[in-house]
Amino acid sequence: MQTSVTFKNIDPSDNLSQYVSHKLDRFDKFLDNPAEANVVLSVEKFRHIAEINIVGDRLNIYGKEETVDMYSAIDMVLDKLEKQIKKNKDKTRERRTGSKARVKPSADENMLSVDAEERGQVIVEHIDYKPMDVEEAIMQMDLLEDHFFVFTNARSERVNVLYRRKDGDYGLIQPSN
């Protein structure tokens, strides 16, 4: 993450600049694309104020905190920004996958009867699935409150089925070579 630090009414300090840069680097794992952070550290009487504005692709997050210690102000504003980033990311993930992850029964093959007396009815449903990691599939399955979830594994690019076991753990069905 590209970081620019500005000091107001305080002597510029390499330690503060490095501290902020190091702490902001942990946000790279939350952001999909490169982002730019503008940090303003200022002192007014006894108040130490830390303002951070993160601008990226479809992302603009701002946070401001003031305390009696500059390092604690930086930590507090970073915690606030982390919550905002996670909330924003969850919201976009729900919007992207909410309509595609639902199971849609086909109109022409809604129900097929295969020896109804012996086996019961077979219901054919067509679903759309998208590439994702196993962790994201678990979150989607929990959101939909289903017993199983079909998705394309982003790493292997093969269709996988994730299911909830009776003991509360998750099972993953992957095709063999």
C-alpha positions as CSV (number, residue, x, y, z in Angstrom):
1,M,0.0,0.0,0.0
2,Q,1.3,3.4,-0.9
3,T,1.4,5.6,2.2
4,S,2.0,9.3,2.6
5,V,2.3,10.7,6.1
6,T,1.8,14.4,6.8
7,F,2.7,16.1,10.2
8,K,1.0,19.2,11.5
9,N,2.2,21.0,14.6
10,I,4.6,18.1,15.3
11,D,8.2,17.4,14.4
12,P,8.4,14.8,11.6
13,S,9.5,11.5,13.0
14,D,10.7,8.5,11.0
15,N,9.6,6.2,13.8
16,L,6.0,7.4,13.5
17,S,6.1,7.1,9.7
18,Q,7.4,3.6,9.8
19,Y,4.9,2.6,12.5
20,V,2.0,3.8,10.4
21,S,3.3,2.2,7.2
22,H,3.9,-1.1,9.0
23,K,0.4,-1.1,10.5
24,L,-1.2,-0.2,7.2
25,D,0.6,-3.0,5.4
26,R,-1.7,-5.5,7.2
27,F,-4.7,-4.1,5.2
28,D,-3.2,-5.4,2.0
29,K,-4.7,-8.8,2.6
30,F,-8.2,-7.3,2.9
31,L,-7.9,-5.2,-0.3
32,D,-8.2,-6.7,-3.8
33,N,-6.4,-3.9,-5.6
34,P,-3.6,-1.5,-4.7
35,A,-4.8,1.4,-2.5
36,E,-3.3,4.7,-1.4
37,A,-3.4,5.9,2.2
38,N,-3.1,9.5,3.2
39,V,-2.2,9.9,6.9
40,V,-2.3,13.2,8.8
41,L,-0.8,13.3,12.3
42,S,-1.3,16.5,14.2
43,V,-1.2,17.9,17.7
44,E,-3.5,20.5,19.1
45,K,-2.8,21.5,22.7
46,F,-2.8,18.2,24.5
47,R,-4.7,16.2,21.9
48,H,-2.9,13.9,19.5
49,I,-5.0,13.4,16.3
50,A,-4.6,10.7,13.7
51,E,-6.6,10.9,10.4
52,I,-6.3,8.3,7.8
53,N,-8.0,8.2,4.4
54,I,-7.7,5.1,2.3
55,V,-8.6,5.4,-1.4
56,G,-8.6,2.4,-3.8
57,D,-10.6,0.8,-6.5
58,R,-14.3,1.4,-5.5
59,L,-13.2,2.1,-2.0
60,N,-13.0,5.3,0.0
61,I,-12.6,4.9,3.8
62,Y,-11.9,7.7,6.3
63,G,-11.2,7.5,10.0
64,K,-10.2,10.0,12.7
65,E,-9.2,9.5,16.3
66,E,-7.8,11.7,19.0
67,T,-6.2,10.7,22.3
68,V,-3.4,11.9,24.6
69,D,-0.9,9.6,23.0
70,M,-0.1,9.5,19.2
71,Y,0.6,5.8,19.0
72,S,-2.8,4.9,20.7
73,A,-4.6,7.3,18.3
74,I,-3.0,5.5,15.4
75,D,-4.0,2.1,16.7
76,M,-7.6,3.2,17.4
77,V,-8.1,4.7,14.0
78,L,-6.6,1.6,12.3
79,D,-9.0,-0.6,14.3
80,K,-11.9,1.6,13.1
81,L,-10.7,1.4,9.5
82,E,-10.3,-2.4,9.7
83,K,-14.0,-2.7,10.7
84,Q,-15.1,-0.5,7.9
85,I,-13.1,-2.4,5.3
86,K,-14.4,-5.8,6.5
87,K,-18.0,-4.5,6.5
88,N,-17.6,-3.0,3.0
89,K,-16.0,-6.3,1.7
90,D,-18.8,-8.4,3.2
91,K,-21.4,-6.1,1.8
92,T,-20.0,-6.4,-1.8
93,R,-19.6,-10.1,-1.4
94,E,-23.2,-10.5,-0.5
95,R,-24.3,-8.3,-3.4
96,R,-22.2,-10.3,-5.9
97,T,-23.1,-13.8,-4.9
98,G,-26.6,-13.3,-3.4
99,S,-28.6,-13.9,-6.6
100,K,-26.2,-16.4,-8.3
101,A,-25.8,-18.8,-5.4
102,R,-29.6,-19.6,-5.1
103,V,-30.8,-22.9,-6.3
104,K,-33.1,-22.5,-9.3
105,P,-35.4,-25.4,-10.3
106,S,-35.7,-25.9,-14.1
107,A,-39.1,-25.3,-15.6
108,D,-38.9,-28.1,-18.1
109,E,-37.4,-30.7,-15.8
110,N,-39.0,-29.8,-12.6
111,M,-39.9,-33.3,-11.5
112,L,-38.9,-36.7,-13.0
113,S,-40.4,-39.9,-11.6
114,V,-38.1,-42.9,-11.6
115,D,-39.9,-45.9,-10.3
116,A,-41.9,-43.9,-7.8
117,E,-43.0,-46.9,-5.8
118,E,-39.4,-48.0,-5.0
119,R,-37.2,-44.9,-4.9
120,G,-39.5,-41.9,-4.7
121,Q,-39.3,-38.8,-6.9
122,V,-36.1,-37.3,-8.4
123,I,-36.2,-33.5,-8.5
124,V,-33.7,-32.0,-10.9
125,E,-32.4,-28.5,-10.1
126,H,-29.9,-26.4,-12.2
127,I,-27.6,-24.1,-10.3
128,D,-25.0,-21.5,-11.2
129,Y,-21.7,-21.8,-9.5
130,K,-18.7,-19.5,-9.5
131,P,-15.0,-19.9,-8.7
132,M,-14.2,-19.3,-5.0
133,D,-12.0,-20.6,-2.2
134,V,-13.3,-23.1,0.3
135,E,-13.4,-20.5,3.1
136,E,-15.7,-18.3,0.9
137,A,-17.9,-21.3,0.1
138,I,-18.3,-22.0,3.9
139,M,-19.4,-18.4,4.4
140,Q,-21.9,-18.6,1.5
141,M,-23.3,-21.9,2.8
142,D,-23.8,-20.3,6.3
143,L,-25.5,-17.3,4.7
144,L,-27.8,-19.4,2.7
145,E,-28.3,-21.9,5.7
146,D,-28.2,-24.8,3.3
147,H,-26.9,-28.3,4.1
148,F,-24.6,-28.4,1.0
149,F,-23.1,-25.9,-1.4
150,V,-21.8,-26.5,-5.0
151,F,-19.0,-24.3,-6.2
152,T,-15.9,-24.2,-8.5
153,N,-12.7,-24.4,-6.5
154,A,-10.6,-21.4,-7.5
155,R,-7.3,-23.3,-7.0
156,S,-8.1,-26.5,-8.8
157,E,-10.8,-25.1,-11.2
158,R,-13.0,-28.1,-10.6
159,V,-16.5,-28.4,-9.3
160,N,-16.6,-29.2,-5.5
161,V,-19.4,-29.9,-3.1
162,L,-19.3,-28.6,0.5
163,Y,-21.6,-30.2,3.0
164,R,-22.4,-29.9,6.7
165,R,-21.7,-33.1,8.7
166,K,-23.9,-34.3,11.6
167,D,-21.1,-33.5,14.0
168,G,-21.1,-29.8,13.0
169,D,-17.9,-30.0,10.9
170,Y,-17.8,-29.5,7.1
171,G,-17.1,-32.1,4.4
172,L,-15.7,-31.4,1.0
173,I,-16.2,-33.6,-2.0
174,Q,-13.6,-33.2,-4.7
175,P,-13.4,-35.1,-8.0
176,S,-10.4,-37.4,-8.3
177,N,-8.1,-37.0,-11.3
